[in-house]
């Protein structure tokens, strides 16, 4: 039995240059924040008790204090600047829920229960190397102290693995397993899915300015209002759904064609090394190269290695680290997928 799949939900803020990104650093009182408009994206960071490392780092970068608010990376004010778009991005999110079976396959490929994020990224001009992609999951009705808050950031990640030159398209993807969601305190069930929102931002590390955004508010049947007396509307909606199913099936064909990547970071007397496995989907995959974020560096990486559709290949790669205090090794793997073009796969290797 395969996991229950929500189907792909697509974002809609990337084309709306009036979108504002509102970041607030709150406690259990919610700090009496102003309501966001319909097109705005809100990120509430826990401040003080219950804060996360990512929230503390963001507060330090901005110089934020308790109950302070920021718009598009600047202190909130009546003269706050509009978001200046340098990146066009379209985010899609697919949710897979665990089934009773632990041996789950679809089309000969393992399906990992959790959230699957994918985005098409198009720079509108040549971008600075300091511009990176950040993704967030916020949760409504989240406990904070003795209170309950909304839009609370519970999961955060980042990558610089996308093309920064004008017009060069990157197809980016990220899997977030149910285990990771649970570790971050995120409820993940069909009944709770409506509480989650996924946000991606493009942020310049040098000045904290935001140059691109998209978001997806997830939905479940439990969030659909009472339909009594709405039969004509329902009939129209059903006609629309039939059309969407056709589109979704096309997107799912792309999803099952992409490769999966997993690996383990190990250490022996000679130093660090990673055992990496690439599993091709329904299309052949060619490994083009790989690199790691500082303070890590990869040794010699196999290139032009073909992985035939439906098969797996194992690679062993040496790593070096210039720092002692590090909890993970972020690596990035460049692949070419038959009929789907170039992709960059992120693989985070925890340091045990």
Residue pairs with C-beta under 8 A, 6 or more apart in sequence:
1 99
1 100
1 101
1 104
2 99
2 104
2 105
2 106
2 111
3 96
3 97
3 98
3 99
3 104
3 111
3 113
4 96
4 97
4 99
4 190
5 94
5 95
5 96
5 97
6 94
6 95
6 96
6 97
6 190
6 193
6 218
6 220
7 94
7 248
7 252
8 92
8 93
8 94
8 248
8 251
8 252
8 255
9 92
9 93
9 94
9 216
9 218
9 219
10 90
10 91
10 92
10 216
11 89
11 90
11 91
11 92
11 93
11 214
11 215
11 216
12 214
13 19
13 39
13 41
13 213
13 214
13 215
14 88
14 89
14 90
14 91
14 212
14 213
14 214
15 88
16 39
17 82
17 83
17 85
18 39
18 82
18 83
19 39
19 40
19 41
19 83
19 213
20 36
20 37
20 39
20 40
20 41
20 71
20 72
20 80
20 82
20 83
21 40
21 41
21 43
21 71
21 72
21 73
21 83
21 201
21 210
21 213
22 36
22 40
22 41
22 42
22 43
22 69
22 70
22 71
22 76
23 42
23 43
23 44
23 45
23 58
23 62
23 64
23 69
23 70
23 71
23 73
24 31
24 33
24 42
24 43
24 44
24 45
24 67
24 68
24 69
24 70
25 44
25 45
25 46
25 47
25 55
25 59
25 64
25 65
25 66
25 67
25 68
25 69
26 33
26 44
26 45
26 46
26 47
26 66
26 67
26 144
26 149
27 46
27 47
27 48
27 49
27 66
27 67
27 144
27 145
28 144
28 145
28 146
28 147
28 149
29 147
30 44
30 147
30 149
30 150
31 66
31 67
33 44
33 69
34 69
36 42
41 199
41 213
41 215
42 138
42 150
42 151
43 136
43 138
43 151
43 153
43 199
44 138
44 149
44 150
44 151
44 152
44 153
45 51
45 52
45 55
45 58
45 59
45 64
45 153
46 52
46 55
46 144
46 152
46 153
47 55
47 59
47 64
47 65
47 66
47 67
48 66
49 145
50 144
50 145
51 59
52 153
52 154
52 156
54 153
54 156
55 153
58 64
59 65
61 208
62 70
62 73
62 208
64 70
68 75
68 76
69 75
69 76
70 76
71 77
71 80
71 81
72 80
72 81
72 82
72 83
72 209
72 210
73 203
73 207
73 208
73 209
73 210
74 80
74 81
74 209
83 210
83 211
83 213
84 209
84 211
85 124
85 211
85 212
86 123
86 124
86 125
86 127
86 131
86 202
86 211
86 212
87 121
87 122
87 123
87 124
87 127
87 131
87 202
87 211
87 212
88 121
88 122
88 123
88 124
88 212
89 119
89 120
89 121
89 122
89 200
89 202
89 212
89 213
89 214
90 119
90 120
90 214
91 117
91 118
91 119
91 198
91 200
91 214
91 215
91 216
92 117
92 118
92 119
92 216
92 251
93 115
93 116
93 117
93 198
93 216
93 218
94 115
94 116
94 118
94 255
95 114
95 115
95 116
95 188
95 193
95 218
96 111
96 112
96 113
96 114
96 115
96 116
97 113
97 188
97 189
97 190
98 113
98 178
104 110
104 111
104 113
105 111
106 256
107 256
107 281
107 282
108 282
108 310
109 256
109 260
109 279
109 281
109 282
109 310
110 260
110 279
112 175
112 177
112 260
113 177
113 178
114 175
114 176
114 177
114 178
114 179
114 180
114 181
114 188
115 137
115 175
115 176
115 181
115 188
115 198
116 173
116 174
116 175
116 176
116 255
117 135
117 173
117 174
117 175
117 176
117 198
117 200
118 171
118 172
118 173
118 174
118 255
119 171
119 172
119 173
119 200
119 214
120 169
120 170
120 171
120 172
121 133
121 162
121 163
121 169
121 170
121 171
121 172
122 167
122 168
122 169
123 163
123 164
123 165
123 166
123 167
123 168
124 166
125 166
126 164
126 165
126 166
127 164
127 165
127 211
128 164
128 204
128 206
129 160
129 164
130 204
130 205
130 206
131 160
131 164
131 202
131 203
131 204
131 205
131 211
132 158
132 159
132 160
132 202
132 203
132 205
133 158
133 159
133 160
133 162
133 172
133 200
133 201
133 202
134 156
134 157
134 158
134 200
134 201
134 202
134 203
135 156
135 157
135 158
135 174
135 198
135 199
135 200
135 201
136 153
136 155
136 156
136 198
136 199
136 200
136 201
137 153
137 154
137 155
137 176
137 181
137 184
137 186
137 196
137 197
137 198
137 199
138 151
138 152
138 153
138 154
138 196
138 197
138 199
139 151
139 152
139 154
139 185
139 186
139 187
139 195
139 196
140 150
140 151
140 152
140 194
140 195
140 196
140 197
141 148
141 150
141 195
142 148
142 149
142 150
142 152
142 154
144 152
151 197
154 184
154 185
154 186
155 176
155 180
155 181
155 184
155 186
157 174
157 348
159 172
159 174
159 330
159 332
159 346
160 293
161 170
161 172
161 332
161 344
161 346
162 170
162 172
162 344
163 169
163 170
169 341
170 342
170 343
170 344
171 340
171 341
171 342
171 343
172 343
172 344
173 258
173 343
173 345
174 346
175 260
178 188
181 188
182 188
186 196
187 195
187 196
188 196
190 220
190 221
190 222
191 220
191 222
192 220
193 218
193 219
193 220
194 217
194 218
194 219
194 220
194 222
194 223
196 217
196 218
197 215
197 216
197 217
197 218
198 215
198 216
198 218
199 213
199 214
199 215
200 213
200 214
200 215
201 210
201 212
201 213
202 210
202 211
202 212
202 213
203 209
203 210
203 211
204 211
227 234
253 282
254 340
256 281
256 282
257 281
257 282
257 283
257 337
257 338
257 339
257 340
258 281
258 337
258 340
258 343
259 278
259 279
259 280
259 281
259 285
259 307
259 335
259 337
259 343
259 345
260 278
260 279
260 281
261 276
261 277
261 278
261 279
261 333
261 345
261 347
262 276
262 277
262 279
262 347
263 274
263 275
263 276
263 277
263 331
263 347
263 349
264 274
264 275
264 349
265 272
265 273
265 274
265 319
265 329
265 349
265 350
265 351
265 352
266 272
266 273
266 274
266 275
267 273
270 318
271 318
271 319
271 320
272 318
272 319
272 320
272 321
272 329
273 316
273 317
273 318
273 319
274 316
274 317
274 319
274 329
274 331
274 349
275 314
275 315
275 316
276 314
276 315
276 316
276 317
276 333
276 347
277 312
277 313
277 314
277 315
278 285
278 287
278 307
278 312
278 313
278 315
278 333
278 335
279 307
279 311
279 312
280 307
280 308
280 309
280 310
280 311
280 312
281 309
281 310
281 337
282 309
282 310
283 309
283 337
283 338
283 339
283 340
284 306
284 307
284 308
284 309
284 337
284 338
285 306
285 307
285 309
285 335
285 336
285 337
285 338
286 304
286 305
286 306
286 307
286 335
286 336
287 301
287 302
287 303
287 304
287 305
287 307
287 313
287 315
287 333
287 334
287 335
288 303
288 304
288 334
288 335
288 336
288 342
289 301
289 303
289 333
289 334
290 298
290 301
290 317
290 331
290 332
290 333
290 334
291 298
291 301
291 331
291 332
292 298
292 319
292 329
292 330
292 331
292 332
293 330
293 331
293 332
294 322
295 321
295 322
295 323
295 326
296 319
296 320
296 321
296 326
296 329
296 330
296 331
297 319
297 320
297 321
297 322
298 317
298 318
298 319
298 331
299 317
299 318
299 319
299 320
300 317
300 318
301 315
301 317
302 315
305 313
305 315
307 313
309 338
319 329
321 329
326 351
327 350
327 351
328 348
328 349
328 350
328 351
329 348
329 349
329 351
330 346
330 347
330 348
330 349
331 346
331 347
331 348
331 349
332 344
332 345
332 346
332 347
333 344
333 345
333 346
333 347
334 342
334 343
334 344
335 342
335 343
335 344
335 345
336 342
336 343
337 343
